[in-house]
Amino acid sequence: MRESEPINKSVGKNVADIHRRFSQLQKAKIPLRFFVPMHCAPVLRLLFAASLGLILMSGCAEPVAEVDEPSPLGLGDVVTLPGTFTGSIPCDDCERVDIVLNVRPDSLYQLRKTYQSASGPLKVDSQMGRWRFSPGDSLLILGKEKGRLKTYRVVGNDLLRFVEWEGGDSRSQIQYELSRSPAMEPFPETVKMRGMFSSVMDLGYFSECATGVKFDVDEGGDFRTTFQNYMNTPHDADNPLLVSILGSLGPGAGPGAMDILYISQFRRFYPNRDCEGNIIRANLTGTHWVLTEINGSEVDEEPAEEPRYLTFEPDRTLHGYGGCNRISGTYLVKGDVFLFNRELATREACATGMDIENQILRALDESETYRIEGQLLLLIDQNDEVRARFLAGQ
């Protein structure tokens, strides 16, 4: 009853306090009917006695232990990770297909299929993706291939049994098993990869889209091309950009170090998109930016024949309209550094609209960076003052 002692002391104190206050009422000779009608007094005394009994009983009761809900099993609870599983299946156009499957603890899998002939390998297909584990069915589910999922049943720590392609006809599929290898096999193959690329202090980082695992990027290979394209693609400082590459994973420096990503070939960046390809904000280039505010003052478009706007093309040219004249020129982007070389394509003198146009031109000359907030483009000078705001148009 040691665990109940603090509760009993608290209950005893409460009961003693009730007795003390009740005694004070009696000593003061204040009848109970002063507070309640006379016919209710017996009922109140009965309720008091019952409440006192409940308090004492609750103090003597053993505390109820909280029971945590069991968490679902992960693949690492039933299979030692990392692990390599191998096997072979027959082939119509070759002798056999050798399969090597690396299952990593970071939810990445690496799959290699080597088509063998009597004279040696004919071709090698490699891929990397995300695996998932269904504990109820004990299924290891690999990433999508042509819209279908490939699944293996976890028979034990050392055996995976192929189940079927989801949505496929299991009768036409080859049944096979993969057995654990004594050691983890290296996977030097170059595969297609998509992820969010970022750079800090000229160092590259890559967050793989399927799993979110972040890798340091080796400075060799096609890293410099990737880095230069990253700097030349308009984006906020230090913000990641979605990139498509051909790359491979290799061991990091030192024991226990995380793998490093080697970029074999840079393919392209996808500005202002997340890993699912969703547009997360308006893009600097190719957007019709309509002026809404200049030097802190809202712009009234009534006098102008058409809205004042700017458009930045991917070839680093810009064009627009200031309210009187057409604007043209070039721009330079290095990360978030934004420099303009503008000129007037027309040189007309207008009765109205010249003041705002001149402010636009000065804002372009004096802005050194920019920021995109949702559908707004902000031009910012060296004093971190917002000189102009533009709204993304159609």
N, C-alpha and C positions, 0 to 999 in steps of 0.2 A: 504493500500500500504506500510505498515511498512516493510514487508518482502522484498520489492523491493528496499528499500533505499540503502543498501550496493551495490547492482548491479548498480543502477543509478549513485552513486558516482563514481564507477569504470569506467562506460561508459563515464561520463562527463569528467573524467580525461583523458581518451584515446582520446576523441574528441578534447579536448583542446590541447593536445600534437600534434595531426595531424594539427590543425590550426596553431600552433606555428611554426612547421617546414615548412609549406607551406608559411607562412609569411616571414620566413627567406630567402626562395628562391626568393620571390618577392623583398625584400629589397636589396638583393645582385644583383638584376637585372639579375638573371640567367634565361634565357628563358627555358621553358619546352622542347623546341625542342633540347636543349643541351643533354637531356637524351633520347628522343625518336624522331623518324622522325616527321616532321612538320604535315604530314597528319594524324598522330595517336593522336595528342594532343587533339582534340575535343573528341575523343572516351575515352581517359584516364580521361578527366574531367567528362564525363558522368558516367564512372565506379566509380569514386571517390564519386560522389554525391549519387549514388545508394548504395554504401557500407556504406556511412555515415548514410543513412536512415535505413538500416538493423540493424546497431549497435544500433541506438536509439530505434528502435522497439523491439529489443531483450531485452533491458534494461527495458522496460516498461511491458514486458510480465510477467504474474504471474508464479512463479516456479511450475513445474509439480511435484506433490507428487508421491513418489514411492509406489506401491501397492504390498504387500507381497503375494506370492502364499499361499493359505490356505493349512495347513498341514493336512495329512490324519488323520482321527479319530482313536484313539486307543481304546482298550476295556475299559480302565479306564474312557473314556469320556462318555460311554453309560451305564456302569455297575459300581456300587460301589464295589471297591476291598479293602481288600480281601472279599471273599464271599463263603458260603457253599450252595450247591444246592442238594436237595434230591428228591428221588422218588422211585417207585417200578415197576417191570415188572413181568409178569407171567413166570412160569418155568415149564418145562415138568416133571422134576424129583424131584421137591420140591414145596412148597406152593407158594413161590415168591422169587424174588431177590431184596433186598434193595440196592439202589445205593446212595452213598455219594460222591459228587464231590467238592473238595476244589479248588478254583481258586485264586492263589496268585498274587500279583502285580509284582513279580519278574519273571514272565513268567513260573513258575512251577505250575503244577496241581498235585493233589493227588486224586486218584480214588480208592474207596473201593466198592466191590460187595460182599454182604453177602447173601449166599444161605440159606433161612429159611425153617424149617420144623415145624410140630406141636410141637415137643419136644424141639426146639431151633435151633440155627445155625448149618448147616451141614459143611460148609466150608466158608472161606473168601479169596477172591482174591484181592490183593492190588498192585497198581503200581503208579509210579511217572514219570513224563516226562514234556515235554515242550508244552505249548499251543501257538497258533498263532491266530490272529484275522484278518478276511477279512472284511474291512469296507463296501465295495461295496455291498456285499451280507449279511452283518451283521452275519457272521458265526464265531463261536468259533471252532477252529480246534485243536483237541488233537493229541498227538504223535502217532507214528506208532504202530500198533499191527498186526503182521503177514503181514507186507508190505502194510497195508491199513490204511487210516485215518478215524477217527471217528469225526463227525461234529455235532454241535448243532447250531440252529438259535437263536440268541438273540432276544426274543420277547419283552423284557423290562428289567427293572432293576431287576425284581424278578422272571423271567421265562426264561428257556431254553427249546427249543423243539428239540428233536432228529431228524436229517435229514436222514442220511443214511451212510453206509460204502461206501467210494469211490470205485467205480468199482464193487460194489455188486448189487444184484437184490433187489430193494427197495420193491417189492411186497412181498418178503419173510421175511422182517424185521419187528420187533415189533416197533410200533410207541408209543412214550411216552414223557413225559415232566418232567423236574426237577424244583422244586420251591425253592426259597431262604429260608434258615433257619434263625431264628431270630439272631443266633450268630454263629461265626466260630467254627466248630467242631474240636476237636483235632485229630491228625492223628499219633498215636504212632506206626503204623505198620512198620515192617522191610521189605525193598524192595531192589531189585538189583539196584546198582548204579555204574556208571563209571565216573571217573573224573581225574584231574591232582592233585596228592598229592605232597606237599612240606613241608619242615620243616625248621624253623628258631629258633635257641636257644631252641631246643627240643620241640617246639610247632608245632602242625600240622595244615595244611590248606588244604582244599579240594575245587577245582573249578569244579563244576558239568558240565559235557560235553555238555548236551543238551542246557543249558541256559548260561553257563559261570558264574553263580552265585557262589561266593566264601564264604565258611563257615569255621569258626573255628572248630577244631576237639576236642571233649571231650577226656580227658586223660583216661577215663575208657574203659570198654569193651575190644575190641581187638586192641586198639590203640598201645600198646607196641609191639605186633607182627607186625603190619603194619610198625611201626617206625623202628624196627630192620631190617625188610626186605628192607626197603627203604635205610638204611645205608649200608646194605650188597650188594645192587644192584649197579653195577658201573654206575656212573653218575657224571656230573660236580657239583661242590658245589652249593647248594641252588636251583638247577634246578628241576622243577617238573617232576614226572614220572606218566605215565598213569597207573591207578590202577582200579581193579574191586573188589567191596566189597558188603556185605549186611549191610545196615545201615538204620538209621531213623533220622528224624529231631525233635528237641525238643526246647523249649523256652530257650533263653539266659538269663543270669543273669541281673536282673534289668528291669524296664519298658522301652519299646522301643528298647531293645537290639535285635540284629539279632539272628535268630535261630542257634543252634549248631548241628553239625553232630555227631551222636553216631555210632561208627563202631561196629556192632555185630559180623561180621566175615570177616576177611581178606581172599581174594581169590588169587590174583596174581598181580604182576606188569608186564607191557609191556614196557621194556626199549626202548628209542629212537623212540617212536611212539607218534603221536598226538591223539586227541580225535576221529578222523576219522579212525585211524589205519594206517595212512600213515607213512612210514619210514622217519624220519626227519634227520637222519644221520646214519653213520655206527655204529654198536654195538661193544663194546669192546670184548665181548665173542662171540666165534664162527666165528670170522672174520679172514681171512688169511692176516696178516699184513706184507707187504713187505717193507724192509728197503730202504729208499731213501736218507737219510742224517744222518750223525753221527758227532756230535760235530761241526756243522756248515759247514761240507764239504759234497758235493754230493758223492754218492757211485757209483762207476763204477763196474758193475756186470760182466764185460767181463771175469775176471780170474776165477770166481766161476763156479762150475758145475751147480748150481741152485741158484735162488735168495735167499738172506738172509731174513729170516722171523721169526715171532713169532705168535703163536696162543694161546689164553687164553680160556680155557674151563670153562663151568659153574660150574664144581666141584672144581674150584680154582687150577687146575693144568695148567701148561704151557708147551709148547714144541716149538721147532723151529730149525733153522739152522743158524750157524754163519759164514759160508763160508768155514769151515774146519770140525768142529765137530757139532754133534747134541746137542741141548740145552734142558734141561728139568728142572722141579722144581715145586714150588708152588708160589702162590701170595695171598696177603690179600688186600681187598678193604674195606675201611670204608668211605663212601661218596666219596670224591676225594683223600683220602689218599691211596697211592699205594705202597705196600711193596713187595719185591721179596725174595724168597729163592731159588736160582737157583743152578744148577750144570751142568756139562758136561756129557751127556749120552755116548759120545765117547771121547776118548783122543788120537787123532791122531795128528801128527806133519806134517804140510803141508808147501810146499815151498812158496806158496802164500796164501794171505787171512788171515793170522794169526793176522796181525796188526788190521784190522777192526774187527775181531772177539773179540779180547781183548778189544777193545773200546766198543763193544756192551755189553760185560760182566760187564765192569766198569760202563756203563750207567745204567744197571739194578741194580747194587749194590747201586748206588748213587742217583737214582731217588726216589723222595718221593711223587710225584703226577703225574697226567696225564691230558690231555685235548684232546677232540675229536672235530675237526673242519671240519665238512662235512665228507669227506672221508679220513682225515688225523688223525693219532694218534701221539701225542706229549708226550714224556717222559721228565719230568721237575725235576730238582734237588732242593735242599733247598735254593739255591740262585736265584731261578726263571729262571734259564738258561735252554734252550731246549737242551737236550743231544742227542736226536734221534728223527727222524721223520719216520713214516711208512705210507704207502699208502694201503688202503683197496683193496685186490685182490679178485679174484673169488674163 
